[in-house]
Amino acid sequence: MQARRSNSAPMAAPVLGAILLLTGCAEQPKDPAVQAREDAKAVAMVEAAQSAKPPPTPMAPQPITAADIKANRFYGAGCSLVPAGQPGGNPIVIANDRRAVLKVGGKFVTFAADSGSALLAMGTRSRYIGKAQSLDLNRSPSDGTRLGQEASRWSAGMVVRDPWGQMIYSSGGELICGS
């Protein structure tokens, strides 16, 4: 009886050779110093991508009308900013010792007074903080112009910034303060 020849031997050699070639191509362990530099570079790239500021989205405050003031009871001592070019017009911000409000897209955005910021007049602060923005008011350093017995007017301006500190709105005008 004749022994049976196996056909698997000739096939096994090429497969075994391919496996040995592939294991020879495997990446060799890196020097720890090189690996640390590559890791630090990769981490820096990820951190830079995560901390990039988005482009600022402009804000367009709307005038606060007498009807808005009455409906929302924006009464009492405080100040309002009337934009330049609209003397005697409707304000775009109303502020007091506790809060400031802007009207954007038909809705009011409320900012809390920053008690550590400078006092302007009638308890109004120079800085207000909102959920997604901050509002800064400034006025000329003069004594202002008296408007009757309980009100004054100054040249002034305001700036609204996004959470990244980018300016999204600014306006000059008159700050009118009274009780």
Contact map, one row per residue, 1 for C-alpha under 8 A:
11100000000000000000000000000000000000000000000000000000000000000000000000000000000000000000000000000000000000000000000000000000000000000000000000000000000000000000000000000000000
11110000000000000000000000000000000000000000000000000000000000000000000000000000000000000000000000000000000000000000000000000000000000000000000000000000000000000000000000000000000
11111000000000000000000000000000000000000000000000000000000000000000000000000000000000000000000000000000000000000000000000000000000000000000000000000000000000000000000000000000000
01111100000000000000000000000000000000000000000000000000000000000000000000000000000000000000000000000000000000000000000000000000000000000000000000000000000000000000000000000000000
00111110000000000000000000000000000000000000000000000000000000000000000000000000000000000000000000000000000000000000000000000000000000000000000000000000000000000000000000000000000
00011111100000000000000000000000000000000000000000000000000000000000000000000000000000000000000000000000000000000000000000000000000000000000000000000000000000000000000000000000000
00001111111000000000000000000000000000000000000000000000000000000000000000000000000000000000000000000000000000000000000000000000000000000000000000000000000000000000000000000000000
00000111111100000000000000000000000000000000000000000000000000000000000000000000000000000000000000000000000000000000000000000000000000000000000000000000000000000000000000000000000
00000111111110000000000000000000000000000000000000000000000000000000000000000000000000000000000000000000000000000000000000000000000000000000000000000000000000000000000000000000000
00000011111111000000000000000000000000000000000000000000000000000000000000000000000000000000000000000000000000000000000000000000000000000000000000000000000000000000000000000000000
00000011111111100000000000000000000000000000000000000000000000000000000000000000000000000000000000000000000000000000000000000000000000000000000000000000000000000000000000000000000
00000001111111110000000000000000000000000000000000000000000000000000000000000000000000000000000000000000000000000000000000000000000000000000000000000000000000000000000000000000000
00000000111111111000000000000000000000000000000000000000000000000000000000000000000000000000000000000000000000000000000000000000000000000000000000000000000000000000000000000000000
00000000011111111100000000000000000000000000000000000000000000000000000000000000000000000000000000000000000000000000000000000000000000000000000000000000000000000000000000000000000
00000000001111111110000000000000000000000000000000000000000000000000000000000000000000000000000000000000000000000000000000000000000000000000000000000000000000000000000000000000000
00000000000111111111000000000000000000000000000000000000000000000000000000000000000000000000000000000000000000000000000000000000000000000000000000000000000000000000000000000000000
00000000000011111111100000000000000000000000000000000000000000000000000000000000000000000000000000000000000000000000000000000000000000000000000000000000000000000000000000000000000
00000000000001111111110000000000000000000000000000000000000000000000000000000000000000000000000000000000000000000000000000000000000000000000000000000000000000000000000000000000000
00000000000000111111111000000000000000000000000000000000000000000000000000000000000000000000000000000000000000000000000000000000000000000000000000000000000000000000000000000000000
00000000000000011111111100000000000000000000000000000000000000000000000000000000000000000000000000000000000000000000000000000000000000000000000000000000000000000000000000000000000
00000000000000001111111110000000000000000000000000000000000000000000000000000000000000000000000000000000000000000000000000000000000000000000000000000000000000000000000000000000000
00000000000000000111111111000000000000000000000000000000000000000000000000000000000000000000000000000000000000000000000000000000000000000000000000000000000000000000000000000000000
00000000000000000011111111000000000000000000000000000000000000000000000000000000000000000000000000000000000000000000000000000000000000000000000000000000000000000000000000000000000
00000000000000000001111111000000000000000000000000000000000000000000000000000000000000000000000000000000000000000000000000000000000000000000000000000000000000000000000000000000000
00000000000000000000111111100000000000000000000000000000000000000000000000000000000000000000000000000000000000000000000000000000000000000000000000000000000000000000000000000000000
00000000000000000000011111110000000000000000000000000000000000000000000000000000000000000000000000000000000000000000000000000000000000000000000000000000000000000000000000000000000
00000000000000000000000011111000000000000000000000000000000000000000000000000000000000000000000000000000000000000000000000000000000000000000000000000000000000000000000000000000000
00000000000000000000000001111100000000000000000000000000000000000000000000000000000000000000000000000000000000000000000000000000000000000000000000000000000000000000000000000000000
00000000000000000000000000111110000000000000000000000000000000000000000000000000000000000000000000000000000000000000000000000000000000000000000000000000000000000000000000000000000
00000000000000000000000000011111011000000000000000000000000000000000000000000000000000000000000000000000000000000000000000000000000000000000000000000000000000000000000000000000000
00000000000000000000000000001111111000000000000000000000000000000000000000000000000000000000000000000000000000000000000000000000000000000000000000000000000000000000000000000000000
00000000000000000000000000000111111100000000000000000000000000000000000000000000000000000000000000000000000000000000000000000000000000000000000000000000000000000000000000000000000
00000000000000000000000000000011111110000000000000000000000000000000000000000000000000000000000000000000000000000000000000000000000000000000000000000000000000000000000000000000000
00000000000000000000000000000111111111000000000000000000000000000000000000000000000000000000000000000000000000000000000000000000000000000000000000000000000000000000000000000000000
00000000000000000000000000000111111111100000000000000000000000000000000000000000000000000000000000000000000000000000000000000000000000000000000000000000000000000000000000000000000
00000000000000000000000000000001111111110000000000000000000000000000000000000000000000000000000000000000000000000000000000000000000000000000000000000000000000000000000000000000000
00000000000000000000000000000000111111111000000000000000000000000000000000000000000000000000000000000000000000000000000000000000000000000000000000000000000000000000000000000000000
00000000000000000000000000000000011111111100000000000000000000000000000000000000000000000000000000000000000000000000000000000000000000000000000000000000000000000000000000000000000
00000000000000000000000000000000001111111110000000000000000000000000000000000000000000000000000000000000000000000000000000000000000000000000000000000000000000000000000000000000000
00000000000000000000000000000000000111111111000000000000000000000000000000000000000000000000000000000000000000000000000000000000000000000000000000000000000000000000000000000000000
00000000000000000000000000000000000011111111100000000000000000000000000000000000000000000000000000000000000000000000000000000000000000000000000000000000000000000000000000000000000
00000000000000000000000000000000000001111111110000000000000000000000000000000000000000000000000000000000000000000000000000000000000000000000000000000000000000000000000000000000000
00000000000000000000000000000000000000111111111000000000000000000000000000000000000000000000000000000000000000000000000000000000000000000000000000000000000000000000000000000000000
00000000000000000000000000000000000000011111111100000000000000000000000000000000000000000000000000000000000000000000000000000000000000000000000000000000000000000000000000000000000
00000000000000000000000000000000000000001111111110000000000000000000000000000000000000000000000000000000000000000000000000000000000000000000000000000000000000000000000000000000000
00000000000000000000000000000000000000000111111111000000000000000000000000000000000000000000000000000000000000000000000000000000000000000000000000000000000000000000000000000000000
00000000000000000000000000000000000000000011111111100000000000000000000000000000000000000000000000000000000000000000000000000000000000000000000000000000000000000000000000000000000
00000000000000000000000000000000000000000001111111110000000000000000000000000000000000000000000000000000000000000000000000000000000000000000000000000000000000000000000000000000000
00000000000000000000000000000000000000000000111111110000000000000000000000000000000000000000000000000000000000000000000000000000000000000000000000000000000000000000000000000000000
00000000000000000000000000000000000000000000011111110000000000000000000000000000000000000000000000000000000000000000000000000000000000000000000000000000000000000000000000000000000
00000000000000000000000000000000000000000000001111111000000000000000000000000000000000000000000000000000000000000000000000000000000000000000000000000000000000000000000000000000000
00000000000000000000000000000000000000000000000111111100000000000000000000000000000000000000000000000000000000000000000000000000000000000000000000000000000000000000000000000000000
00000000000000000000000000000000000000000000000000111110000000000000000000000000000000000000000000000000000000000000000000000000000000000000000000000000000000000001000000000000000
00000000000000000000000000000000000000000000000000011111000000000000000000000000000000000000000000000000000000000000000000000000000000000000000000000000000000000000000000000000000
00000000000000000000000000000000000000000000000000001111100000000000000000000000000000000000000000000000000000000000000000000000000000000000000000000000000000000000000000000000000
00000000000000000000000000000000000000000000000000000111110000000000000000000000000000000000000000000000000000000000000000000000000000000000000000000000000000000100011100000000000
00000000000000000000000000000000000000000000000000000011111000000000000000000000000000000000000000000000000000000000000000000000000000000000000000000000000000000000000100000000000
00000000000000000000000000000000000000000000000000000001111100000000000000000000000000000000000000000000000000000000000000000000000000000000000000000000000000000000000110000000000
00000000000000000000000000000000000000000000000000000000111110000000000000000000000000000000000000000001000000000000000000000000000000000000000000000000000000000000000110000000000
00000000000000000000000000000000000000000000000000000000011111000000000000000000000000000000000000000001100000000000000000000000000000000000000000000000000000000000000010000000000
00000000000000000000000000000000000000000000000000000000001111100000000000000000000000000001000000000111100000000000000000000000000000000000000000000000000000000000000000000000000
00000000000000000000000000000000000000000000000000000000000111110000000000000000000000000001000000000111110000000000000000000000000000000000000000000000000000000000000000000000000
00000000000000000000000000000000000000000000000000000000000011111000000000000000000000000111000000000010000000000000000000000000000000000000000000000000000000000000000000000000000
00000000000000000000000000000000000000000000000000000000000001111101100000000000000000000111100000000110000000000000000000000000000000000000000000000000000000000000000000000000000
00000000000000000000000000000000000000000000000000000000000000111111100000000000000000000110000000000000000000000000000000000000000000000000000000000000000000000000000000000000000
00000000000000000000000000000000000000000000000000000000000000011111110000000000000000000100000000000000000000000000000000000000000000000000000000000000000000000000000000000000000
00000000000000000000000000000000000000000000000000000000000000001111111000000000000000000000000000000000000000000000000000000000000000000000000000000000000000000000000000000000000
00000000000000000000000000000000000000000000000000000000000000011111111100000000000000000000000000000000000000000000000000000000000000000000000000000000000000000000000000000000000
00000000000000000000000000000000000000000000000000000000000000011111111111100000000000000000000000000000000000000000000000000000000000000000000000000000000000000000000000000000000
00000000000000000000000000000000000000000000000000000000000000000111111111100000000000000000000000000000000000000000000000000000000000000000000000000000000000000000000000000000000
00000000000000000000000000000000000000000000000000000000000000000011111110000000000000000000000000000000000000000000000000000000000000000000000000000000000000000000000000000000000
00000000000000000000000000000000000000000000000000000000000000000001111111000000000000000000000000000000000000000000000000000000000000000000000000000000000000000000000000000000000
00000000000000000000000000000000000000000000000000000000000000000000111111100000000000000000000000000000000000000000000000000000000000000000000000000000000000000000000000000000000
00000000000000000000000000000000000000000000000000000000000000000000110111110000000000000000010000000000000000000000000000000000000000000000000000000000000000000000000000000000000
00000000000000000000000000000000000000000000000000000000000000000000110011111000000000000000000000000000000000000000000000000000000000000000000000000000000000000000000000000000000
00000000000000000000000000000000000000000000000000000000000000000000000001111100000000000000000000000000000000000000000000000000000000000000000000000000000000000000000000000000001
00000000000000000000000000000000000000000000000000000000000000000000000000111110000000000000000100000000000000000000000001100000000000000000000000000000000000000000000000000000111
00000000000000000000000000000000000000000000000000000000000000000000000000011111000000000000011110000000000000000000000011110000000000000000000000000000000000000000000000000000111
00000000000000000000000000000000000000000000000000000000000000000000000000001111100000000000011100000000000000000000000011010000000000000000000000000000000000000000000000000011110
00000000000000000000000000000000000000000000000000000000000000000000000000000111110000000011111000000000000000000000000000000000000000000000000000000000000000000000000000000011100
00000000000000000000000000000000000000000000000000000000000000000000000000000011111000000011110000000000000000000000000000000000000000000000000000000000000110000000000000001111000
00000000000000000000000000000000000000000000000000000000000000000000000000000001111101111111100000000000000000000000000000000000000000000000000000000000000000000000000000001111000
00000000000000000000000000000000000000000000000000000000000000000000000000000000111111101011000000000000000000000000000000000000000000000000000000000000000000000000000000111100000
00000000000000000000000000000000000000000000000000000000000000000000000000000000011111100000000000000000000000000000000000000000000000000000000000000000000000000000000000111100000
00000000000000000000000000000000000000000000000000000000000000000000000000000000001111100000000000000000000000000000000000000000000000000000000000000000000000000000000000001000000
00000000000000000000000000000000000000000000000000000000000000000000000000000000011111111100000000000000000000000000000000000000000000000000000000000000000000000000000000000000000
00000000000000000000000000000000000000000000000000000000000000000000000000000000011111111000000000000000000000000000000000000000000000000000000000000000000000000000000000000100000
00000000000000000000000000000000000000000000000000000000000000000000000000000000010001111100000000000000000000000000000000000000000000000000000000000000000000000000000000000000000
00000000000000000000000000000000000000000000000000000000000000000000000000000000011001111110000000000000000000000000000000000000000000000000000000000000000000000000000000000000000
00000000000000000000000000000000000000000000000000000000000000111100000000000000010001011111000000000000000000000000000000000000000000000000000000000000000000000000000000000000000
00000000000000000000000000000000000000000000000000000000000000111000000000000001111000001111110000000000000000000000000000000000000000000000000000000000000000000000000000000000000
00000000000000000000000000000000000000000000000000000000000011110000000000000001111000000111110000000110000000000000000000000000000000000000000000000000000000000000000000000000000
00000000000000000000000000000000000000000000000000000000000000010000000000000001110000000011111000011110000000000000000000000000000000000000000000000000000000000000000000000000000
00000000000000000000000000000000000000000000000000000000000000000000000001000111100000000011111100011100000000000000000000000000000000000000000000000000000000000000000000000000000
00000000000000000000000000000000000000000000000000000000000000000000000000000111000000000000111111111000000000000000000000011000000000000000000000000000000000000000000000000000000
00000000000000000000000000000000000000000000000000000000000000000000000000001110000000000000011111110000000000001000000001111000000000000000000000000000000000000000000000000000000
00000000000000000000000000000000000000000000000000000000000000000000000000000100000000000000001111100000000000001000000001111000000000000000000000000000000000000000000000000000000
00000000000000000000000000000000000000000000000000000000000000000000000000000000000000000000001111110000000000011000000000010000000000000000000000000000000000000000000000000000000
00000000000000000000000000000000000000000000000000000000000000000000000000000000000000000000001111111000000001111000000000000001000000000000000000000000000000000000000000000000000
00000000000000000000000000000000000000000000000000000000000000000000000000000000000000000000111101111100000001111000000000000001000000000000000000000000000000000000000000000000000
00000000000000000000000000000000000000000000000000000000000000000000000000000000000000000000111000111110000111100000000000000000000000000000000000000000000000000000000000000000000
00000000000000000000000000000000000000000000000000000000000011010000000000000000000000000001110000011111000111000000000000000000000000000000000000000000000000000000000000000000000
00000000000000000000000000000000000000000000000000000000000011110000000000000000000000000001100000001111111110000000000000000000000000000000000000000000000000000000000000000000000
00000000000000000000000000000000000000000000000000000000001111000000000000000000000000000000000000000111111110000000000000000000000000000000000000000000000000000000000000000000000
00000000000000000000000000000000000000000000000000000000000111000000000000000000000000000000000000000011111000000000000000000000000000000000000000000000000000000000000000000000000
00000000000000000000000000000000000000000000000000000000000001000000000000000000000000000000000000000011111100000000000000000000000000000000000000000000000000000000000000000000000
00000000000000000000000000000000000000000000000000000000000000000000000000000000000000000000000000000011111110000000000000000000000000000000000000000000000000000000000000000000000
00000000000000000000000000000000000000000000000000000000000000000000000000000000000000000000000000001111011111000000000000000000000000000000000000000000000000000000000000000000000
00000000000000000000000000000000000000000000000000000000000000000000000000000000000000000000000000001111001111100000000000000000010000000000000000000000000000000000000000000000000
00000000000000000000000000000000000000000000000000000000000000000000000000000000000000000000000000111100000111110000000000000000010000000000000000000000000000000000000000000000000
00000000000000000000000000000000000000000000000000000000000000000000000000000000000000000000000000111000000011111000000000000001111001100000000000000000000000000000000000000000000
00000000000000000000000000000000000000000000000000000000000000000000000000000000000000000000000001110000000001111100000000000001110000000000000000000000000000000000000000000000000
00000000000000000000000000000000000000000000000000000000000000000000000000000000000000000000000111110000000000111110000000001011100000000000000000000000000000000000000000000000000
00000000000000000000000000000000000000000000000000000000000000000000000000000000000000000000000000000000000000011111100000001111100000000000000000000000000000000000000000000000000
00000000000000000000000000000000000000000000000000000000000000000000000000000000000000000000000000000000000000001111100000001000000000000000000000000000000000000000000000000000000
00000000000000000000000000000000000000000000000000000000000000000000000000000000000000000000000000000000000000000111110000000000000000000000000000000000000000000000000000000000000
00000000000000000000000000000000000000000000000000000000000000000000000000000000000000000000000000000000000000000111111000001110000000000000000000000000000000000000000000000000000
00000000000000000000000000000000000000000000000000000000000000000000000000000000000000000000000000000000000000000001111100001110000000000000000000000000000000000000000000000000000
00000000000000000000000000000000000000000000000000000000000000000000000000000000000000000000000000000000000000000000111110111100000000000000000000000000000000000000000000000000000
00000000000000000000000000000000000000000000000000000000000000000000000000000000000000000000000000000000000000000000011111111100000000000110000000000000000000000000000000000000000
00000000000000000000000000000000000000000000000000000000000000000000000000000110000000000000000000000000000000000000001111111000000000000000000000000000000000000000000000000000100
00000000000000000000000000000000000000000000000000000000000000000000000000001110000000000000000110000000000000000000000111110000000000000000000000000000000000000000000000000000111
00000000000000000000000000000000000000000000000000000000000000000000000000001100000000000000000110000000000000000000001111111000000000000000000000000000000000000000000000000000000
00000000000000000000000000000000000000000000000000000000000000000000000000000110000000000000001111000000000000000000001111111100000000000000000000000000000000000000000000000000000
00000000000000000000000000000000000000000000000000000000000000000000000000000000000000000000001110000000000000001110111110111111000000001000000000000000000000000000000000000000000
00000000000000000000000000000000000000000000000000000000000000000000000000000000000000000000000000000000000000000100111100011111000000011100000000000000000000000000000000000000000
00000000000000000000000000000000000000000000000000000000000000000000000000000000000000000000000000000000000000001100110000001111100001111000000000000000000000000000000000000000000
00000000000000000000000000000000000000000000000000000000000000000000000000000000000000000000000000110000000000111100000000001111110001110000000000000000000000000000000000000000000
00000000000000000000000000000000000000000000000000000000000000000000000000000000000000000000000000000000000000111100000000000011111011100000000000000000000000000000000000000000000
00000000000000000000000000000000000000000000000000000000000000000000000000000000000000000000000000000000000011110000000000000001111111100000000000000000000000000000000000000000000
00000000000000000000000000000000000000000000000000000000000000000000000000000000000000000000000000000000000000100000000000000000111110000000000000000000000000000000000000000000000
00000000000000000000000000000000000000000000000000000000000000000000000000000000000000000000000000000000000000000000000000000000011111000000000000000000000000000110000000000000000
00000000000000000000000000000000000000000000000000000000000000000000000000000000000000000000000000000000000000000000000000000000111111100000000000000000000000011110000000000000000
00000000000000000000000000000000000000000000000000000000000000000000000000000000000000000000000000000000000000100000000000000011110111110000000000000000000000011110000000000000000
00000000000000000000000000000000000000000000000000000000000000000000000000000000000000000000000000000000000000100000000000000011110011111000000000000000000001111000000000000000000
00000000000000000000000000000000000000000000000000000000000000000000000000000000000000000000000000000000000000000000000000000111000001111100000000000000000001110000000000000000000
00000000000000000000000000000000000000000000000000000000000000000000000000000000000000000000000000000000000000000000000000001110000000111110000000000000000111100000000000000000000
00000000000000000000000000000000000000000000000000000000000000000000000000000000000000000000000000000000000000000000000100000100000000011111000000000000000111000000000000000000000
00000000000000000000000000000000000000000000000000000000000000000000000000000000000000000000000000000000000000000000000100000000000000001111100000000000011110000000000000000010000
00000000000000000000000000000000000000000000000000000000000000000000000000000000000000000000000000000000000000000000000000000000000000000111110100000000011100000000000000000000000
00000000000000000000000000000000000000000000000000000000000000000000000000000000000000000000000000000000000000000000000000000000000000000011111000000000000000000000000000000000000
00000000000000000000000000000000000000000000000000000000000000000000000000000000000000000000000000000000000000000000000000000000000000000001111100000000010000000000000000000000000
00000000000000000000000000000000000000000000000000000000000000000000000000000000000000000000000000000000000000000000000000000000000000000000111110000000010000000000000000000000000
00000000000000000000000000000000000000000000000000000000000000000000000000000000000000000000000000000000000000000000000000000000000000000001011111000001111000000000000000000000000
00000000000000000000000000000000000000000000000000000000000000000000000000000000000000000000000000000000000000000000000000000000000000000000001111100001110000000000000000000000000
00000000000000000000000000000000000000000000000000000000000000000000000000000000000000000000000000000000000000000000000000000000000000000000000111111111100000000000000000000000000
00000000000000000000000000000000000000000000000000000000000000000000000000000000000000000000000000000000000000000000000000000000000000000000000011111111100000000000000000000000000
00000000000000000000000000000000000000000000000000000000000000000000000000000000000000000000000000000000000000000000000000000000000000000000000001111111000000000000000000000000000
00000000000000000000000000000000000000000000000000000000000000000000000000000000000000000000000000000000000000000000000000000000000000000000000001111110000000000000000000000000000
00000000000000000000000000000000000000000000000000000000000000000000000000000000000000000000000000000000000000000000000000000000000000000000000001111111000000000000000000000000011
00000000000000000000000000000000000000000000000000000000000000000000000000000000000000000000000000000000000000000000000000000000000000000000000001111111100000000000000000000001111
00000000000000000000000000000000000000000000000000000000000000000000000000000000000000000000000000000000000000000000000000000000000000000000000111110111110000000000000000000001110
00000000000000000000000000000000000000000000000000000000000000000000000000000000000000000000000000000000000000000000000000000000000000000000000111100011111000000000000000000111100
00000000000000000000000000000000000000000000000000000000000000000000000000000000000000000000000000000000000000000000000000000000000000000011011110000001111100000000000000000111000
00000000000000000000000000000000000000000000000000000000000000000000000000000000000000000000000000000000000000000000000000000000000000000011000100000000111110000000000000011110000
00000000000000000000000000000000000000000000000000000000000000000000000000000000100000000000000000000000000000000000000000000000000000001111000000000000011111000000000000011110000
00000000000000000000000000000000000000000000000000000000000000000000000000000000100000000000000000000000000000000000000000000000000000001110000000000000001111100000000001111110000
00000000000000000000000000000000000000000000000000000000000000000000000000000000000000000000000000000000000000000000000000000000000000111100000000000000000111110000000001110000000
00000000000000000000000000000000000000000000000000000000000000000000000000000000000000000000000000000000000000000000000000000000000000111000000000000000000011111000001111100000000
00000000000000000000000000000000000000000000000000000000000000000000000000000000000000000000000000000000000000000000000000000000000011110000000000000000000001111100001111000000000
00000000000000000000000000000000000000000000000000000000000000000000000000000000000000000000000000000000000000000000000000000000000011100000000000000000000000111111111110000000000
00000000000000000000000000000000000000000000000000000001000000000000000000000000000000000000000000000000000000000000000000000000000111000000000000000000000000011111111100000000000
00000000000000000000000000000000000000000000000000000000000000000000000000000000000000000000000000000000000000000000000000000000000111000000000000000000000000001111110000000000000
00000000000000000000000000000000000000000000000000001000000000000000000000000000000000000000000000000000000000000000000000000000000000000000000000000000000000001111110000000000000
00000000000000000000000000000000000000000000000000000000000000000000000000000000000000000000000000000000000000000000000000000000000000000000000000000000000000001111111000000000000
00000000000000000000000000000000000000000000000000000001000000000000000000000000000000000000000000000000000000000000000000000000000000000000000000000000000000001111111100000000000
00000000000000000000000000000000000000000000000000000001000000000000000000000000000000000000000000000000000000000000000000000000000000000000000000000000000000111100111111000000000
00000000000000000000000000000000000000000000000000000001111000000000000000000000000000000000000000000000000000000000000000000000000000000000000000000000000000111100011111000000000
00000000000000000000000000000000000000000000000000000000011100000000000000000000000000000000000000000000000000000000000000000000000000000000000000000000000000111000001111100000000
00000000000000000000000000000000000000000000000000000000000000000000000000000000000000000000000000000000000000000000000000000000000000000000000000000000000011110000001111110000000
00000000000000000000000000000000000000000000000000000000000000000000000000000000001100000000000000000000000000000000000000000000000000000000000000000000000011100000000011111000000
00000000000000000000000000000000000000000000000000000000000000000000000000000000001100000000000000000000000000000000000000000000000000000000000000000000001111000000000001111100000
00000000000000000000000000000000000000000000000000000000000000000000000000000000111110000000000000000000000000000000000000000000000000000000000000000000001110000000000000111110000
00000000000000000000000000000000000000000000000000000000000000000000000000000000111100100000000000000000000000000000000000000000000000000000000000000000111110000000000000011111000
00000000000000000000000000000000000000000000000000000000000000000000000000000011110000000000000000000000000000000000000000000000000000000010000000000000111110000000000000001111100
00000000000000000000000000000000000000000000000000000000000000000000000000000011110000000000000000000000000000000000000000000000000000000000000000000011110000000000000000000111110
00000000000000000000000000000000000000000000000000000000000000000000000000001111000000000000000000000000000000000000000011000000000000000000000000000011100000000000000000000011111
00000000000000000000000000000000000000000000000000000000000000000000000000001110000000000000000000000000000000000000000001000000000000000000000000000111000000000000000000000001111
00000000000000000000000000000000000000000000000000000000000000000000000000011100000000000000000000000000000000000000000001000000000000000000000000000110000000000000000000000000111
